[in-house]
Amino acid sequence: MKGGLLVNREQPQFKPVILSLFAILACWVFVFWQGLTTAIDIWLISEIFNHCLFVLPGTAYLIYLKKDQLDLNQLKPNYFVLSLCLGSLLLYAIGLAGDVQLFMHVATFTFLPLVLWAYLGNQLALQILFPLTFILFCIPVGEELIPTLQEITADLSMVMLNWTGIPIYRSGLYIEIPQGRFLVAEACSGISFFIASIVIGSLYSYLNLRSNTRRIGFMLISIVFPVIANAIRVFGIILTGYLSNMEHAVGADHLIYGWIFFSLVIVCLLAIGELIREKLPAKESPQTLVEPSLIATKKIDYKATIIIILVMSLFWTWFKSISLQLNEVTKPDSLRLQTLMQSHAQALRHNWKPDFREPFQESQFQLVIDGQQIDTYMVWYPKGHGELVSSLNRLYSEKSWTLEQSHYFDTEVAQNIAIDTIVNPDSKRLLVHWYLIDGQVFTNKRGAKLFEIYRILMGTYVGSGLVAISYETDSVSEQKDQIKLGKVVRDNMSQFNQYFNFK
């Protein structure tokens, strides 16, 4: 142990502090209950975030390791930090109103270290800075990186395969060799390796490295190393499939190889850490035993605890009113989609099928516009009947289709409308979609979601809808078909939108 202050933990001054911390933590759990429980559900269900189950216990242990160095004479609550806490509380309200779990989770697990900082004060919080920061790994975030990691993995594995001279062809995320076809799917993105490596790397840096330069260097290694290693894994799987005529490295053994490789990656990462860690222990200096002031500690402690719990209680009242509004189920007027289907539509015969969770109403059909058969999908979520803008809702099955490229065009109603080209081994399709939130047209998720949240917070929200149109194309006529599809949208967007009733 390094020298410095050694605190007498047998003194009764610690009891009010411990009781106050338990009271603040209990209030945190109560106020952020929905954000906490939904996060735990994700931790349990998704293997990407299983590590989050150990973050809070790990944080408690890391703080326990510093117990002998925490001097309660330095307990000086920083009430200015409460302004940052208010930011987390406001973000939680926005997440609650828009059912944006990411906002709720970010707010939940940023509020905890901030409120502990506000209670303990700058000096004590600085001594446990890493454990407080480590709490942020509880946030189940990172899935947004999957498409990027898929692209990087496919690019790097193609480079490695070119070195071997194996005949290869790539279409989007599909990589073909003479013996068969491989898809760099979400499971092949290496997101689990990536996140786990960062968590383990940061923990190793804190516990075993003393130089800030070494810590930063090792963290950079923890970010880059799993990405390169995952590309090598995909390269190895494809090479094994090529050499074994697709008898190995496919199916169940594919997953087994992945877990074995992941274990090797972590072992190699820790080995790199051992190579760069300092060899000589830090010199110890004399330690001084200090006794915290009982009267001062109690007075400051109780005042800070009451203020913090009062702030959380006031915001809990607001959260409760938002939840009551969202649970107020109205009986909305039905859309005219059924009429549209019966009047103009034909049965859809293609394998393109959007997947939206528990919509109030959805219809998929085929329209003939300007002599062109257009596959059309519409979905409607009125107030109190589910969530339209959600990461769970997909415009196409990612098991069957992969995004190849996107082009953009404008109309009088909206700008930057994307024409996505999606492909699978058998076909290629063009896809256009847009959102309608209380009658306003949006062409991206973020804008649609923010406006939806704004309307909910204002108490004027009616409902949300989506229109998606698509048809098949090929590499020869793709450019001409993009122009045709853009014209269809320009000429008929208002007609599509009129089937949503926002009154």
ChimeraX attribute file (.defattr): number of C-alpha atoms within 10 A of each C-alpha:
attribute: neighborCount
match mode: 1-to-1
recipient: residues
	/A:1	12
	/A:2	12
	/A:3	13
	/A:4	14
	/A:5	16
	/A:6	17
	/A:7	20
	/A:8	19
	/A:9	18
	/A:10	9
	/A:11	12
	/A:12	11
	/A:13	20
	/A:14	18
	/A:15	13
	/A:16	16
	/A:17	21
	/A:18	11
	/A:19	14
	/A:20	19
	/A:21	17
	/A:22	12
	/A:23	15
	/A:24	21
	/A:25	16
	/A:26	12
	/A:27	18
	/A:28	20
	/A:29	16
	/A:30	14
	/A:31	22
	/A:32	22
	/A:33	13
	/A:34	16
	/A:35	23
	/A:36	19
	/A:37	13
	/A:38	14
	/A:39	25
	/A:40	20
	/A:41	10
	/A:42	16
	/A:43	20
	/A:44	14
	/A:45	11
	/A:46	13
	/A:47	11
	/A:48	22
	/A:49	24
	/A:50	18
	/A:51	19
	/A:52	24
	/A:53	15
	/A:54	12
	/A:55	19
	/A:56	17
	/A:57	11
	/A:58	16
	/A:59	18
	/A:60	13
	/A:61	13
	/A:62	19
	/A:63	16
	/A:64	14
	/A:65	11
	/A:66	13
	/A:67	15
	/A:68	15
	/A:69	23
	/A:70	21
	/A:71	21
	/A:72	21
	/A:73	16
	/A:74	15
	/A:75	21
	/A:76	20
	/A:77	24
	/A:78	17
	/A:79	17
	/A:80	10
	/A:81	17
	/A:82	20
	/A:83	12
	/A:84	16
	/A:85	24
	/A:86	18
	/A:87	14
	/A:88	22
	/A:89	24
	/A:90	18
	/A:91	20
	/A:92	27
	/A:93	25
	/A:94	23
	/A:95	21
	/A:96	23
	/A:97	21
	/A:98	25
	/A:99	20
	/A:100	22
	/A:101	20
	/A:102	18
	/A:103	20
	/A:104	29
	/A:105	27
	/A:106	21
	/A:107	25
	/A:108	27
	/A:109	23
	/A:110	22
	/A:111	23
	/A:112	21
	/A:113	20
	/A:114	21
	/A:115	23
	/A:116	20
	/A:117	25
	/A:118	24
	/A:119	29
	/A:120	22
	/A:121	19
	/A:122	17
	/A:123	17
	/A:124	21
	/A:125	22
	/A:126	13
	/A:127	15
	/A:128	20
	/A:129	15
	/A:130	16
	/A:131	24
	/A:132	23
	/A:133	14
	/A:134	18
	/A:135	20
	/A:136	21
	/A:137	20
	/A:138	24
	/A:139	24
	/A:140	21
	/A:141	15
	/A:142	13
	/A:143	16
	/A:144	10
	/A:145	13
	/A:146	18
	/A:147	18
	/A:148	12
	/A:149	22
	/A:150	22
	/A:151	15
	/A:152	17
	/A:153	26
	/A:154	24
	/A:155	15
	/A:156	18
	/A:157	23
	/A:158	18
	/A:159	13
	/A:160	17
	/A:161	18
	/A:162	12
	/A:163	9
	/A:164	9
	/A:165	8
	/A:166	14
	/A:167	12
	/A:168	13
	/A:169	13
	/A:170	15
	/A:171	14
	/A:172	19
	/A:173	22
	/A:174	18
	/A:175	18
	/A:176	17
	/A:177	16
	/A:178	11
	/A:179	13
	/A:180	12
	/A:181	16
	/A:182	16
	/A:183	21
	/A:184	20
	/A:185	17
	/A:186	15
	/A:187	14
	/A:188	20
	/A:189	24
	/A:190	26
	/A:191	24
	/A:192	21
	/A:193	24
	/A:194	23
	/A:195	21
	/A:196	22
	/A:197	25
	/A:198	21
	/A:199	18
	/A:200	17
	/A:201	22
	/A:202	19
	/A:203	18
	/A:204	19
	/A:205	20
	/A:206	16
	/A:207	9
	/A:208	13
	/A:209	20
	/A:210	14
	/A:211	13
	/A:212	11
	/A:213	10
	/A:214	16
	/A:215	21
	/A:216	14
	/A:217	14
	/A:218	24
	/A:219	22
	/A:220	14
	/A:221	17
	/A:222	26
	/A:223	18
	/A:224	14
	/A:225	19
	/A:226	24
	/A:227	22
	/A:228	15
	/A:229	19
	/A:230	26
	/A:231	25
	/A:232	18
	/A:233	20
	/A:234	26
	/A:235	20
	/A:236	17
	/A:237	19
	/A:238	26
	/A:239	19
	/A:240	16
	/A:241	20
	/A:242	19
	/A:243	11
	/A:244	12
	/A:245	12
	/A:246	16
	/A:247	11
	/A:248	16
	/A:249	21
	/A:250	15
	/A:251	9
	/A:252	9
	/A:253	11
	/A:254	13
	/A:255	14
	/A:256	12
	/A:257	16
	/A:258	20
	/A:259	13
	/A:260	10
	/A:261	17
	/A:262	22
	/A:263	13
	/A:264	13
	/A:265	18
	/A:266	19
	/A:267	12
	/A:268	13
	/A:269	21
	/A:270	17
	/A:271	11
	/A:272	14
	/A:273	23
	/A:274	14
	/A:275	10
	/A:276	13
	/A:277	17
	/A:278	14
	/A:279	9
	/A:280	6
	/A:281	9
	/A:282	11
	/A:283	8
	/A:284	10
	/A:285	11
	/A:286	9
	/A:287	14
	/A:288	11
	/A:289	12
	/A:290	15
	/A:291	15
	/A:292	19
	/A:293	12
	/A:294	15
	/A:295	10
	/A:296	14
	/A:297	19
	/A:298	15
	/A:299	11
	/A:300	15
	/A:301	21
	/A:302	14
	/A:303	12
	/A:304	19
	/A:305	19
	/A:306	13
	/A:307	14
	/A:308	19
	/A:309	18
	/A:310	13
	/A:311	14
	/A:312	19
	/A:313	16
	/A:314	11
	/A:315	17
	/A:316	18
	/A:317	11
	/A:318	12
	/A:319	20
	/A:320	13
	/A:321	12
	/A:322	19
	/A:323	14
	/A:324	10
	/A:325	15
	/A:326	19
	/A:327	12
	/A:328	10
	/A:329	12
	/A:330	11
	/A:331	9
	/A:332	17
	/A:333	11
	/A:334	14
	/A:335	18
	/A:336	12
	/A:337	21
	/A:338	14
	/A:339	11
	/A:340	15
	/A:341	17
	/A:342	10
	/A:343	10
	/A:344	12
	/A:345	19
	/A:346	16
	/A:347	11
	/A:348	15
	/A:349	9
	/A:350	10
	/A:351	11
	/A:352	19
	/A:353	16
	/A:354	16
	/A:355	13
	/A:356	18
	/A:357	13
	/A:358	13
	/A:359	16
	/A:360	18
	/A:361	16
	/A:362	17
	/A:363	14
	/A:364	21
	/A:365	20
	/A:366	22
	/A:367	21
	/A:368	12
	/A:369	12
	/A:370	9
	/A:371	7
	/A:372	13
	/A:373	15
	/A:374	21
	/A:375	24
	/A:376	23
	/A:377	21
	/A:378	22
	/A:379	22
	/A:380	25
	/A:381	22
	/A:382	26
	/A:383	22
	/A:384	18
	/A:385	20
	/A:386	18
	/A:387	24
	/A:388	27
	/A:389	25
	/A:390	16
	/A:391	12
	/A:392	10
	/A:393	15
	/A:394	14
	/A:395	15
	/A:396	18
	/A:397	14
	/A:398	13
	/A:399	10
	/A:400	14
	/A:401	22
	/A:402	23
	/A:403	18
	/A:404	15
	/A:405	13
	/A:406	14
	/A:407	11
	/A:408	13
	/A:409	16
	/A:410	13
	/A:411	14
	/A:412	8
	/A:413	11
	/A:414	15
	/A:415	13
	/A:416	13
	/A:417	20
	/A:418	20
	/A:419	22
	/A:420	19
	/A:421	24
	/A:422	22
	/A:423	23
	/A:424	19
	/A:425	13
	/A:426	7
	/A:427	13
	/A:428	20
	/A:429	21
	/A:430	22
	/A:431	22
	/A:432	23
	/A:433	21
	/A:434	20
	/A:435	25
	/A:436	20
	/A:437	24
	/A:438	20
	/A:439	17
	/A:440	16
	/A:441	19
	/A:442	22
	/A:443	18
	/A:444	15
	/A:445	14
	/A:446	11
	/A:447	14
	/A:448	21
	/A:449	22
	/A:450	16
	/A:451	17
	/A:452	25
	/A:453	21
	/A:454	16
	/A:455	18
	/A:456	21
	/A:457	17
	/A:458	9
	/A:459	12
	/A:460	12
	/A:461	20
	/A:462	20
	/A:463	26
	/A:464	26
	/A:465	28
	/A:466	23
	/A:467	19
	/A:468	18
	/A:469	22
	/A:470	21
	/A:471	19
	/A:472	19
	/A:473	19
	/A:474	14
	/A:475	8
	/A:476	8
	/A:477	9
	/A:478	16
	/A:479	11
	/A:480	10
	/A:481	17
	/A:482	21
	/A:483	12
	/A:484	14
	/A:485	20
	/A:486	18
	/A:487	14
	/A:488	16
	/A:489	19
	/A:490	16
	/A:491	14
	/A:492	11
	/A:493	18
	/A:494	11
	/A:495	9
	/A:496	17
	/A:497	19
	/A:498	12
	/A:499	17
	/A:500	23
	/A:501	19
	/A:502	19
	/A:503	9
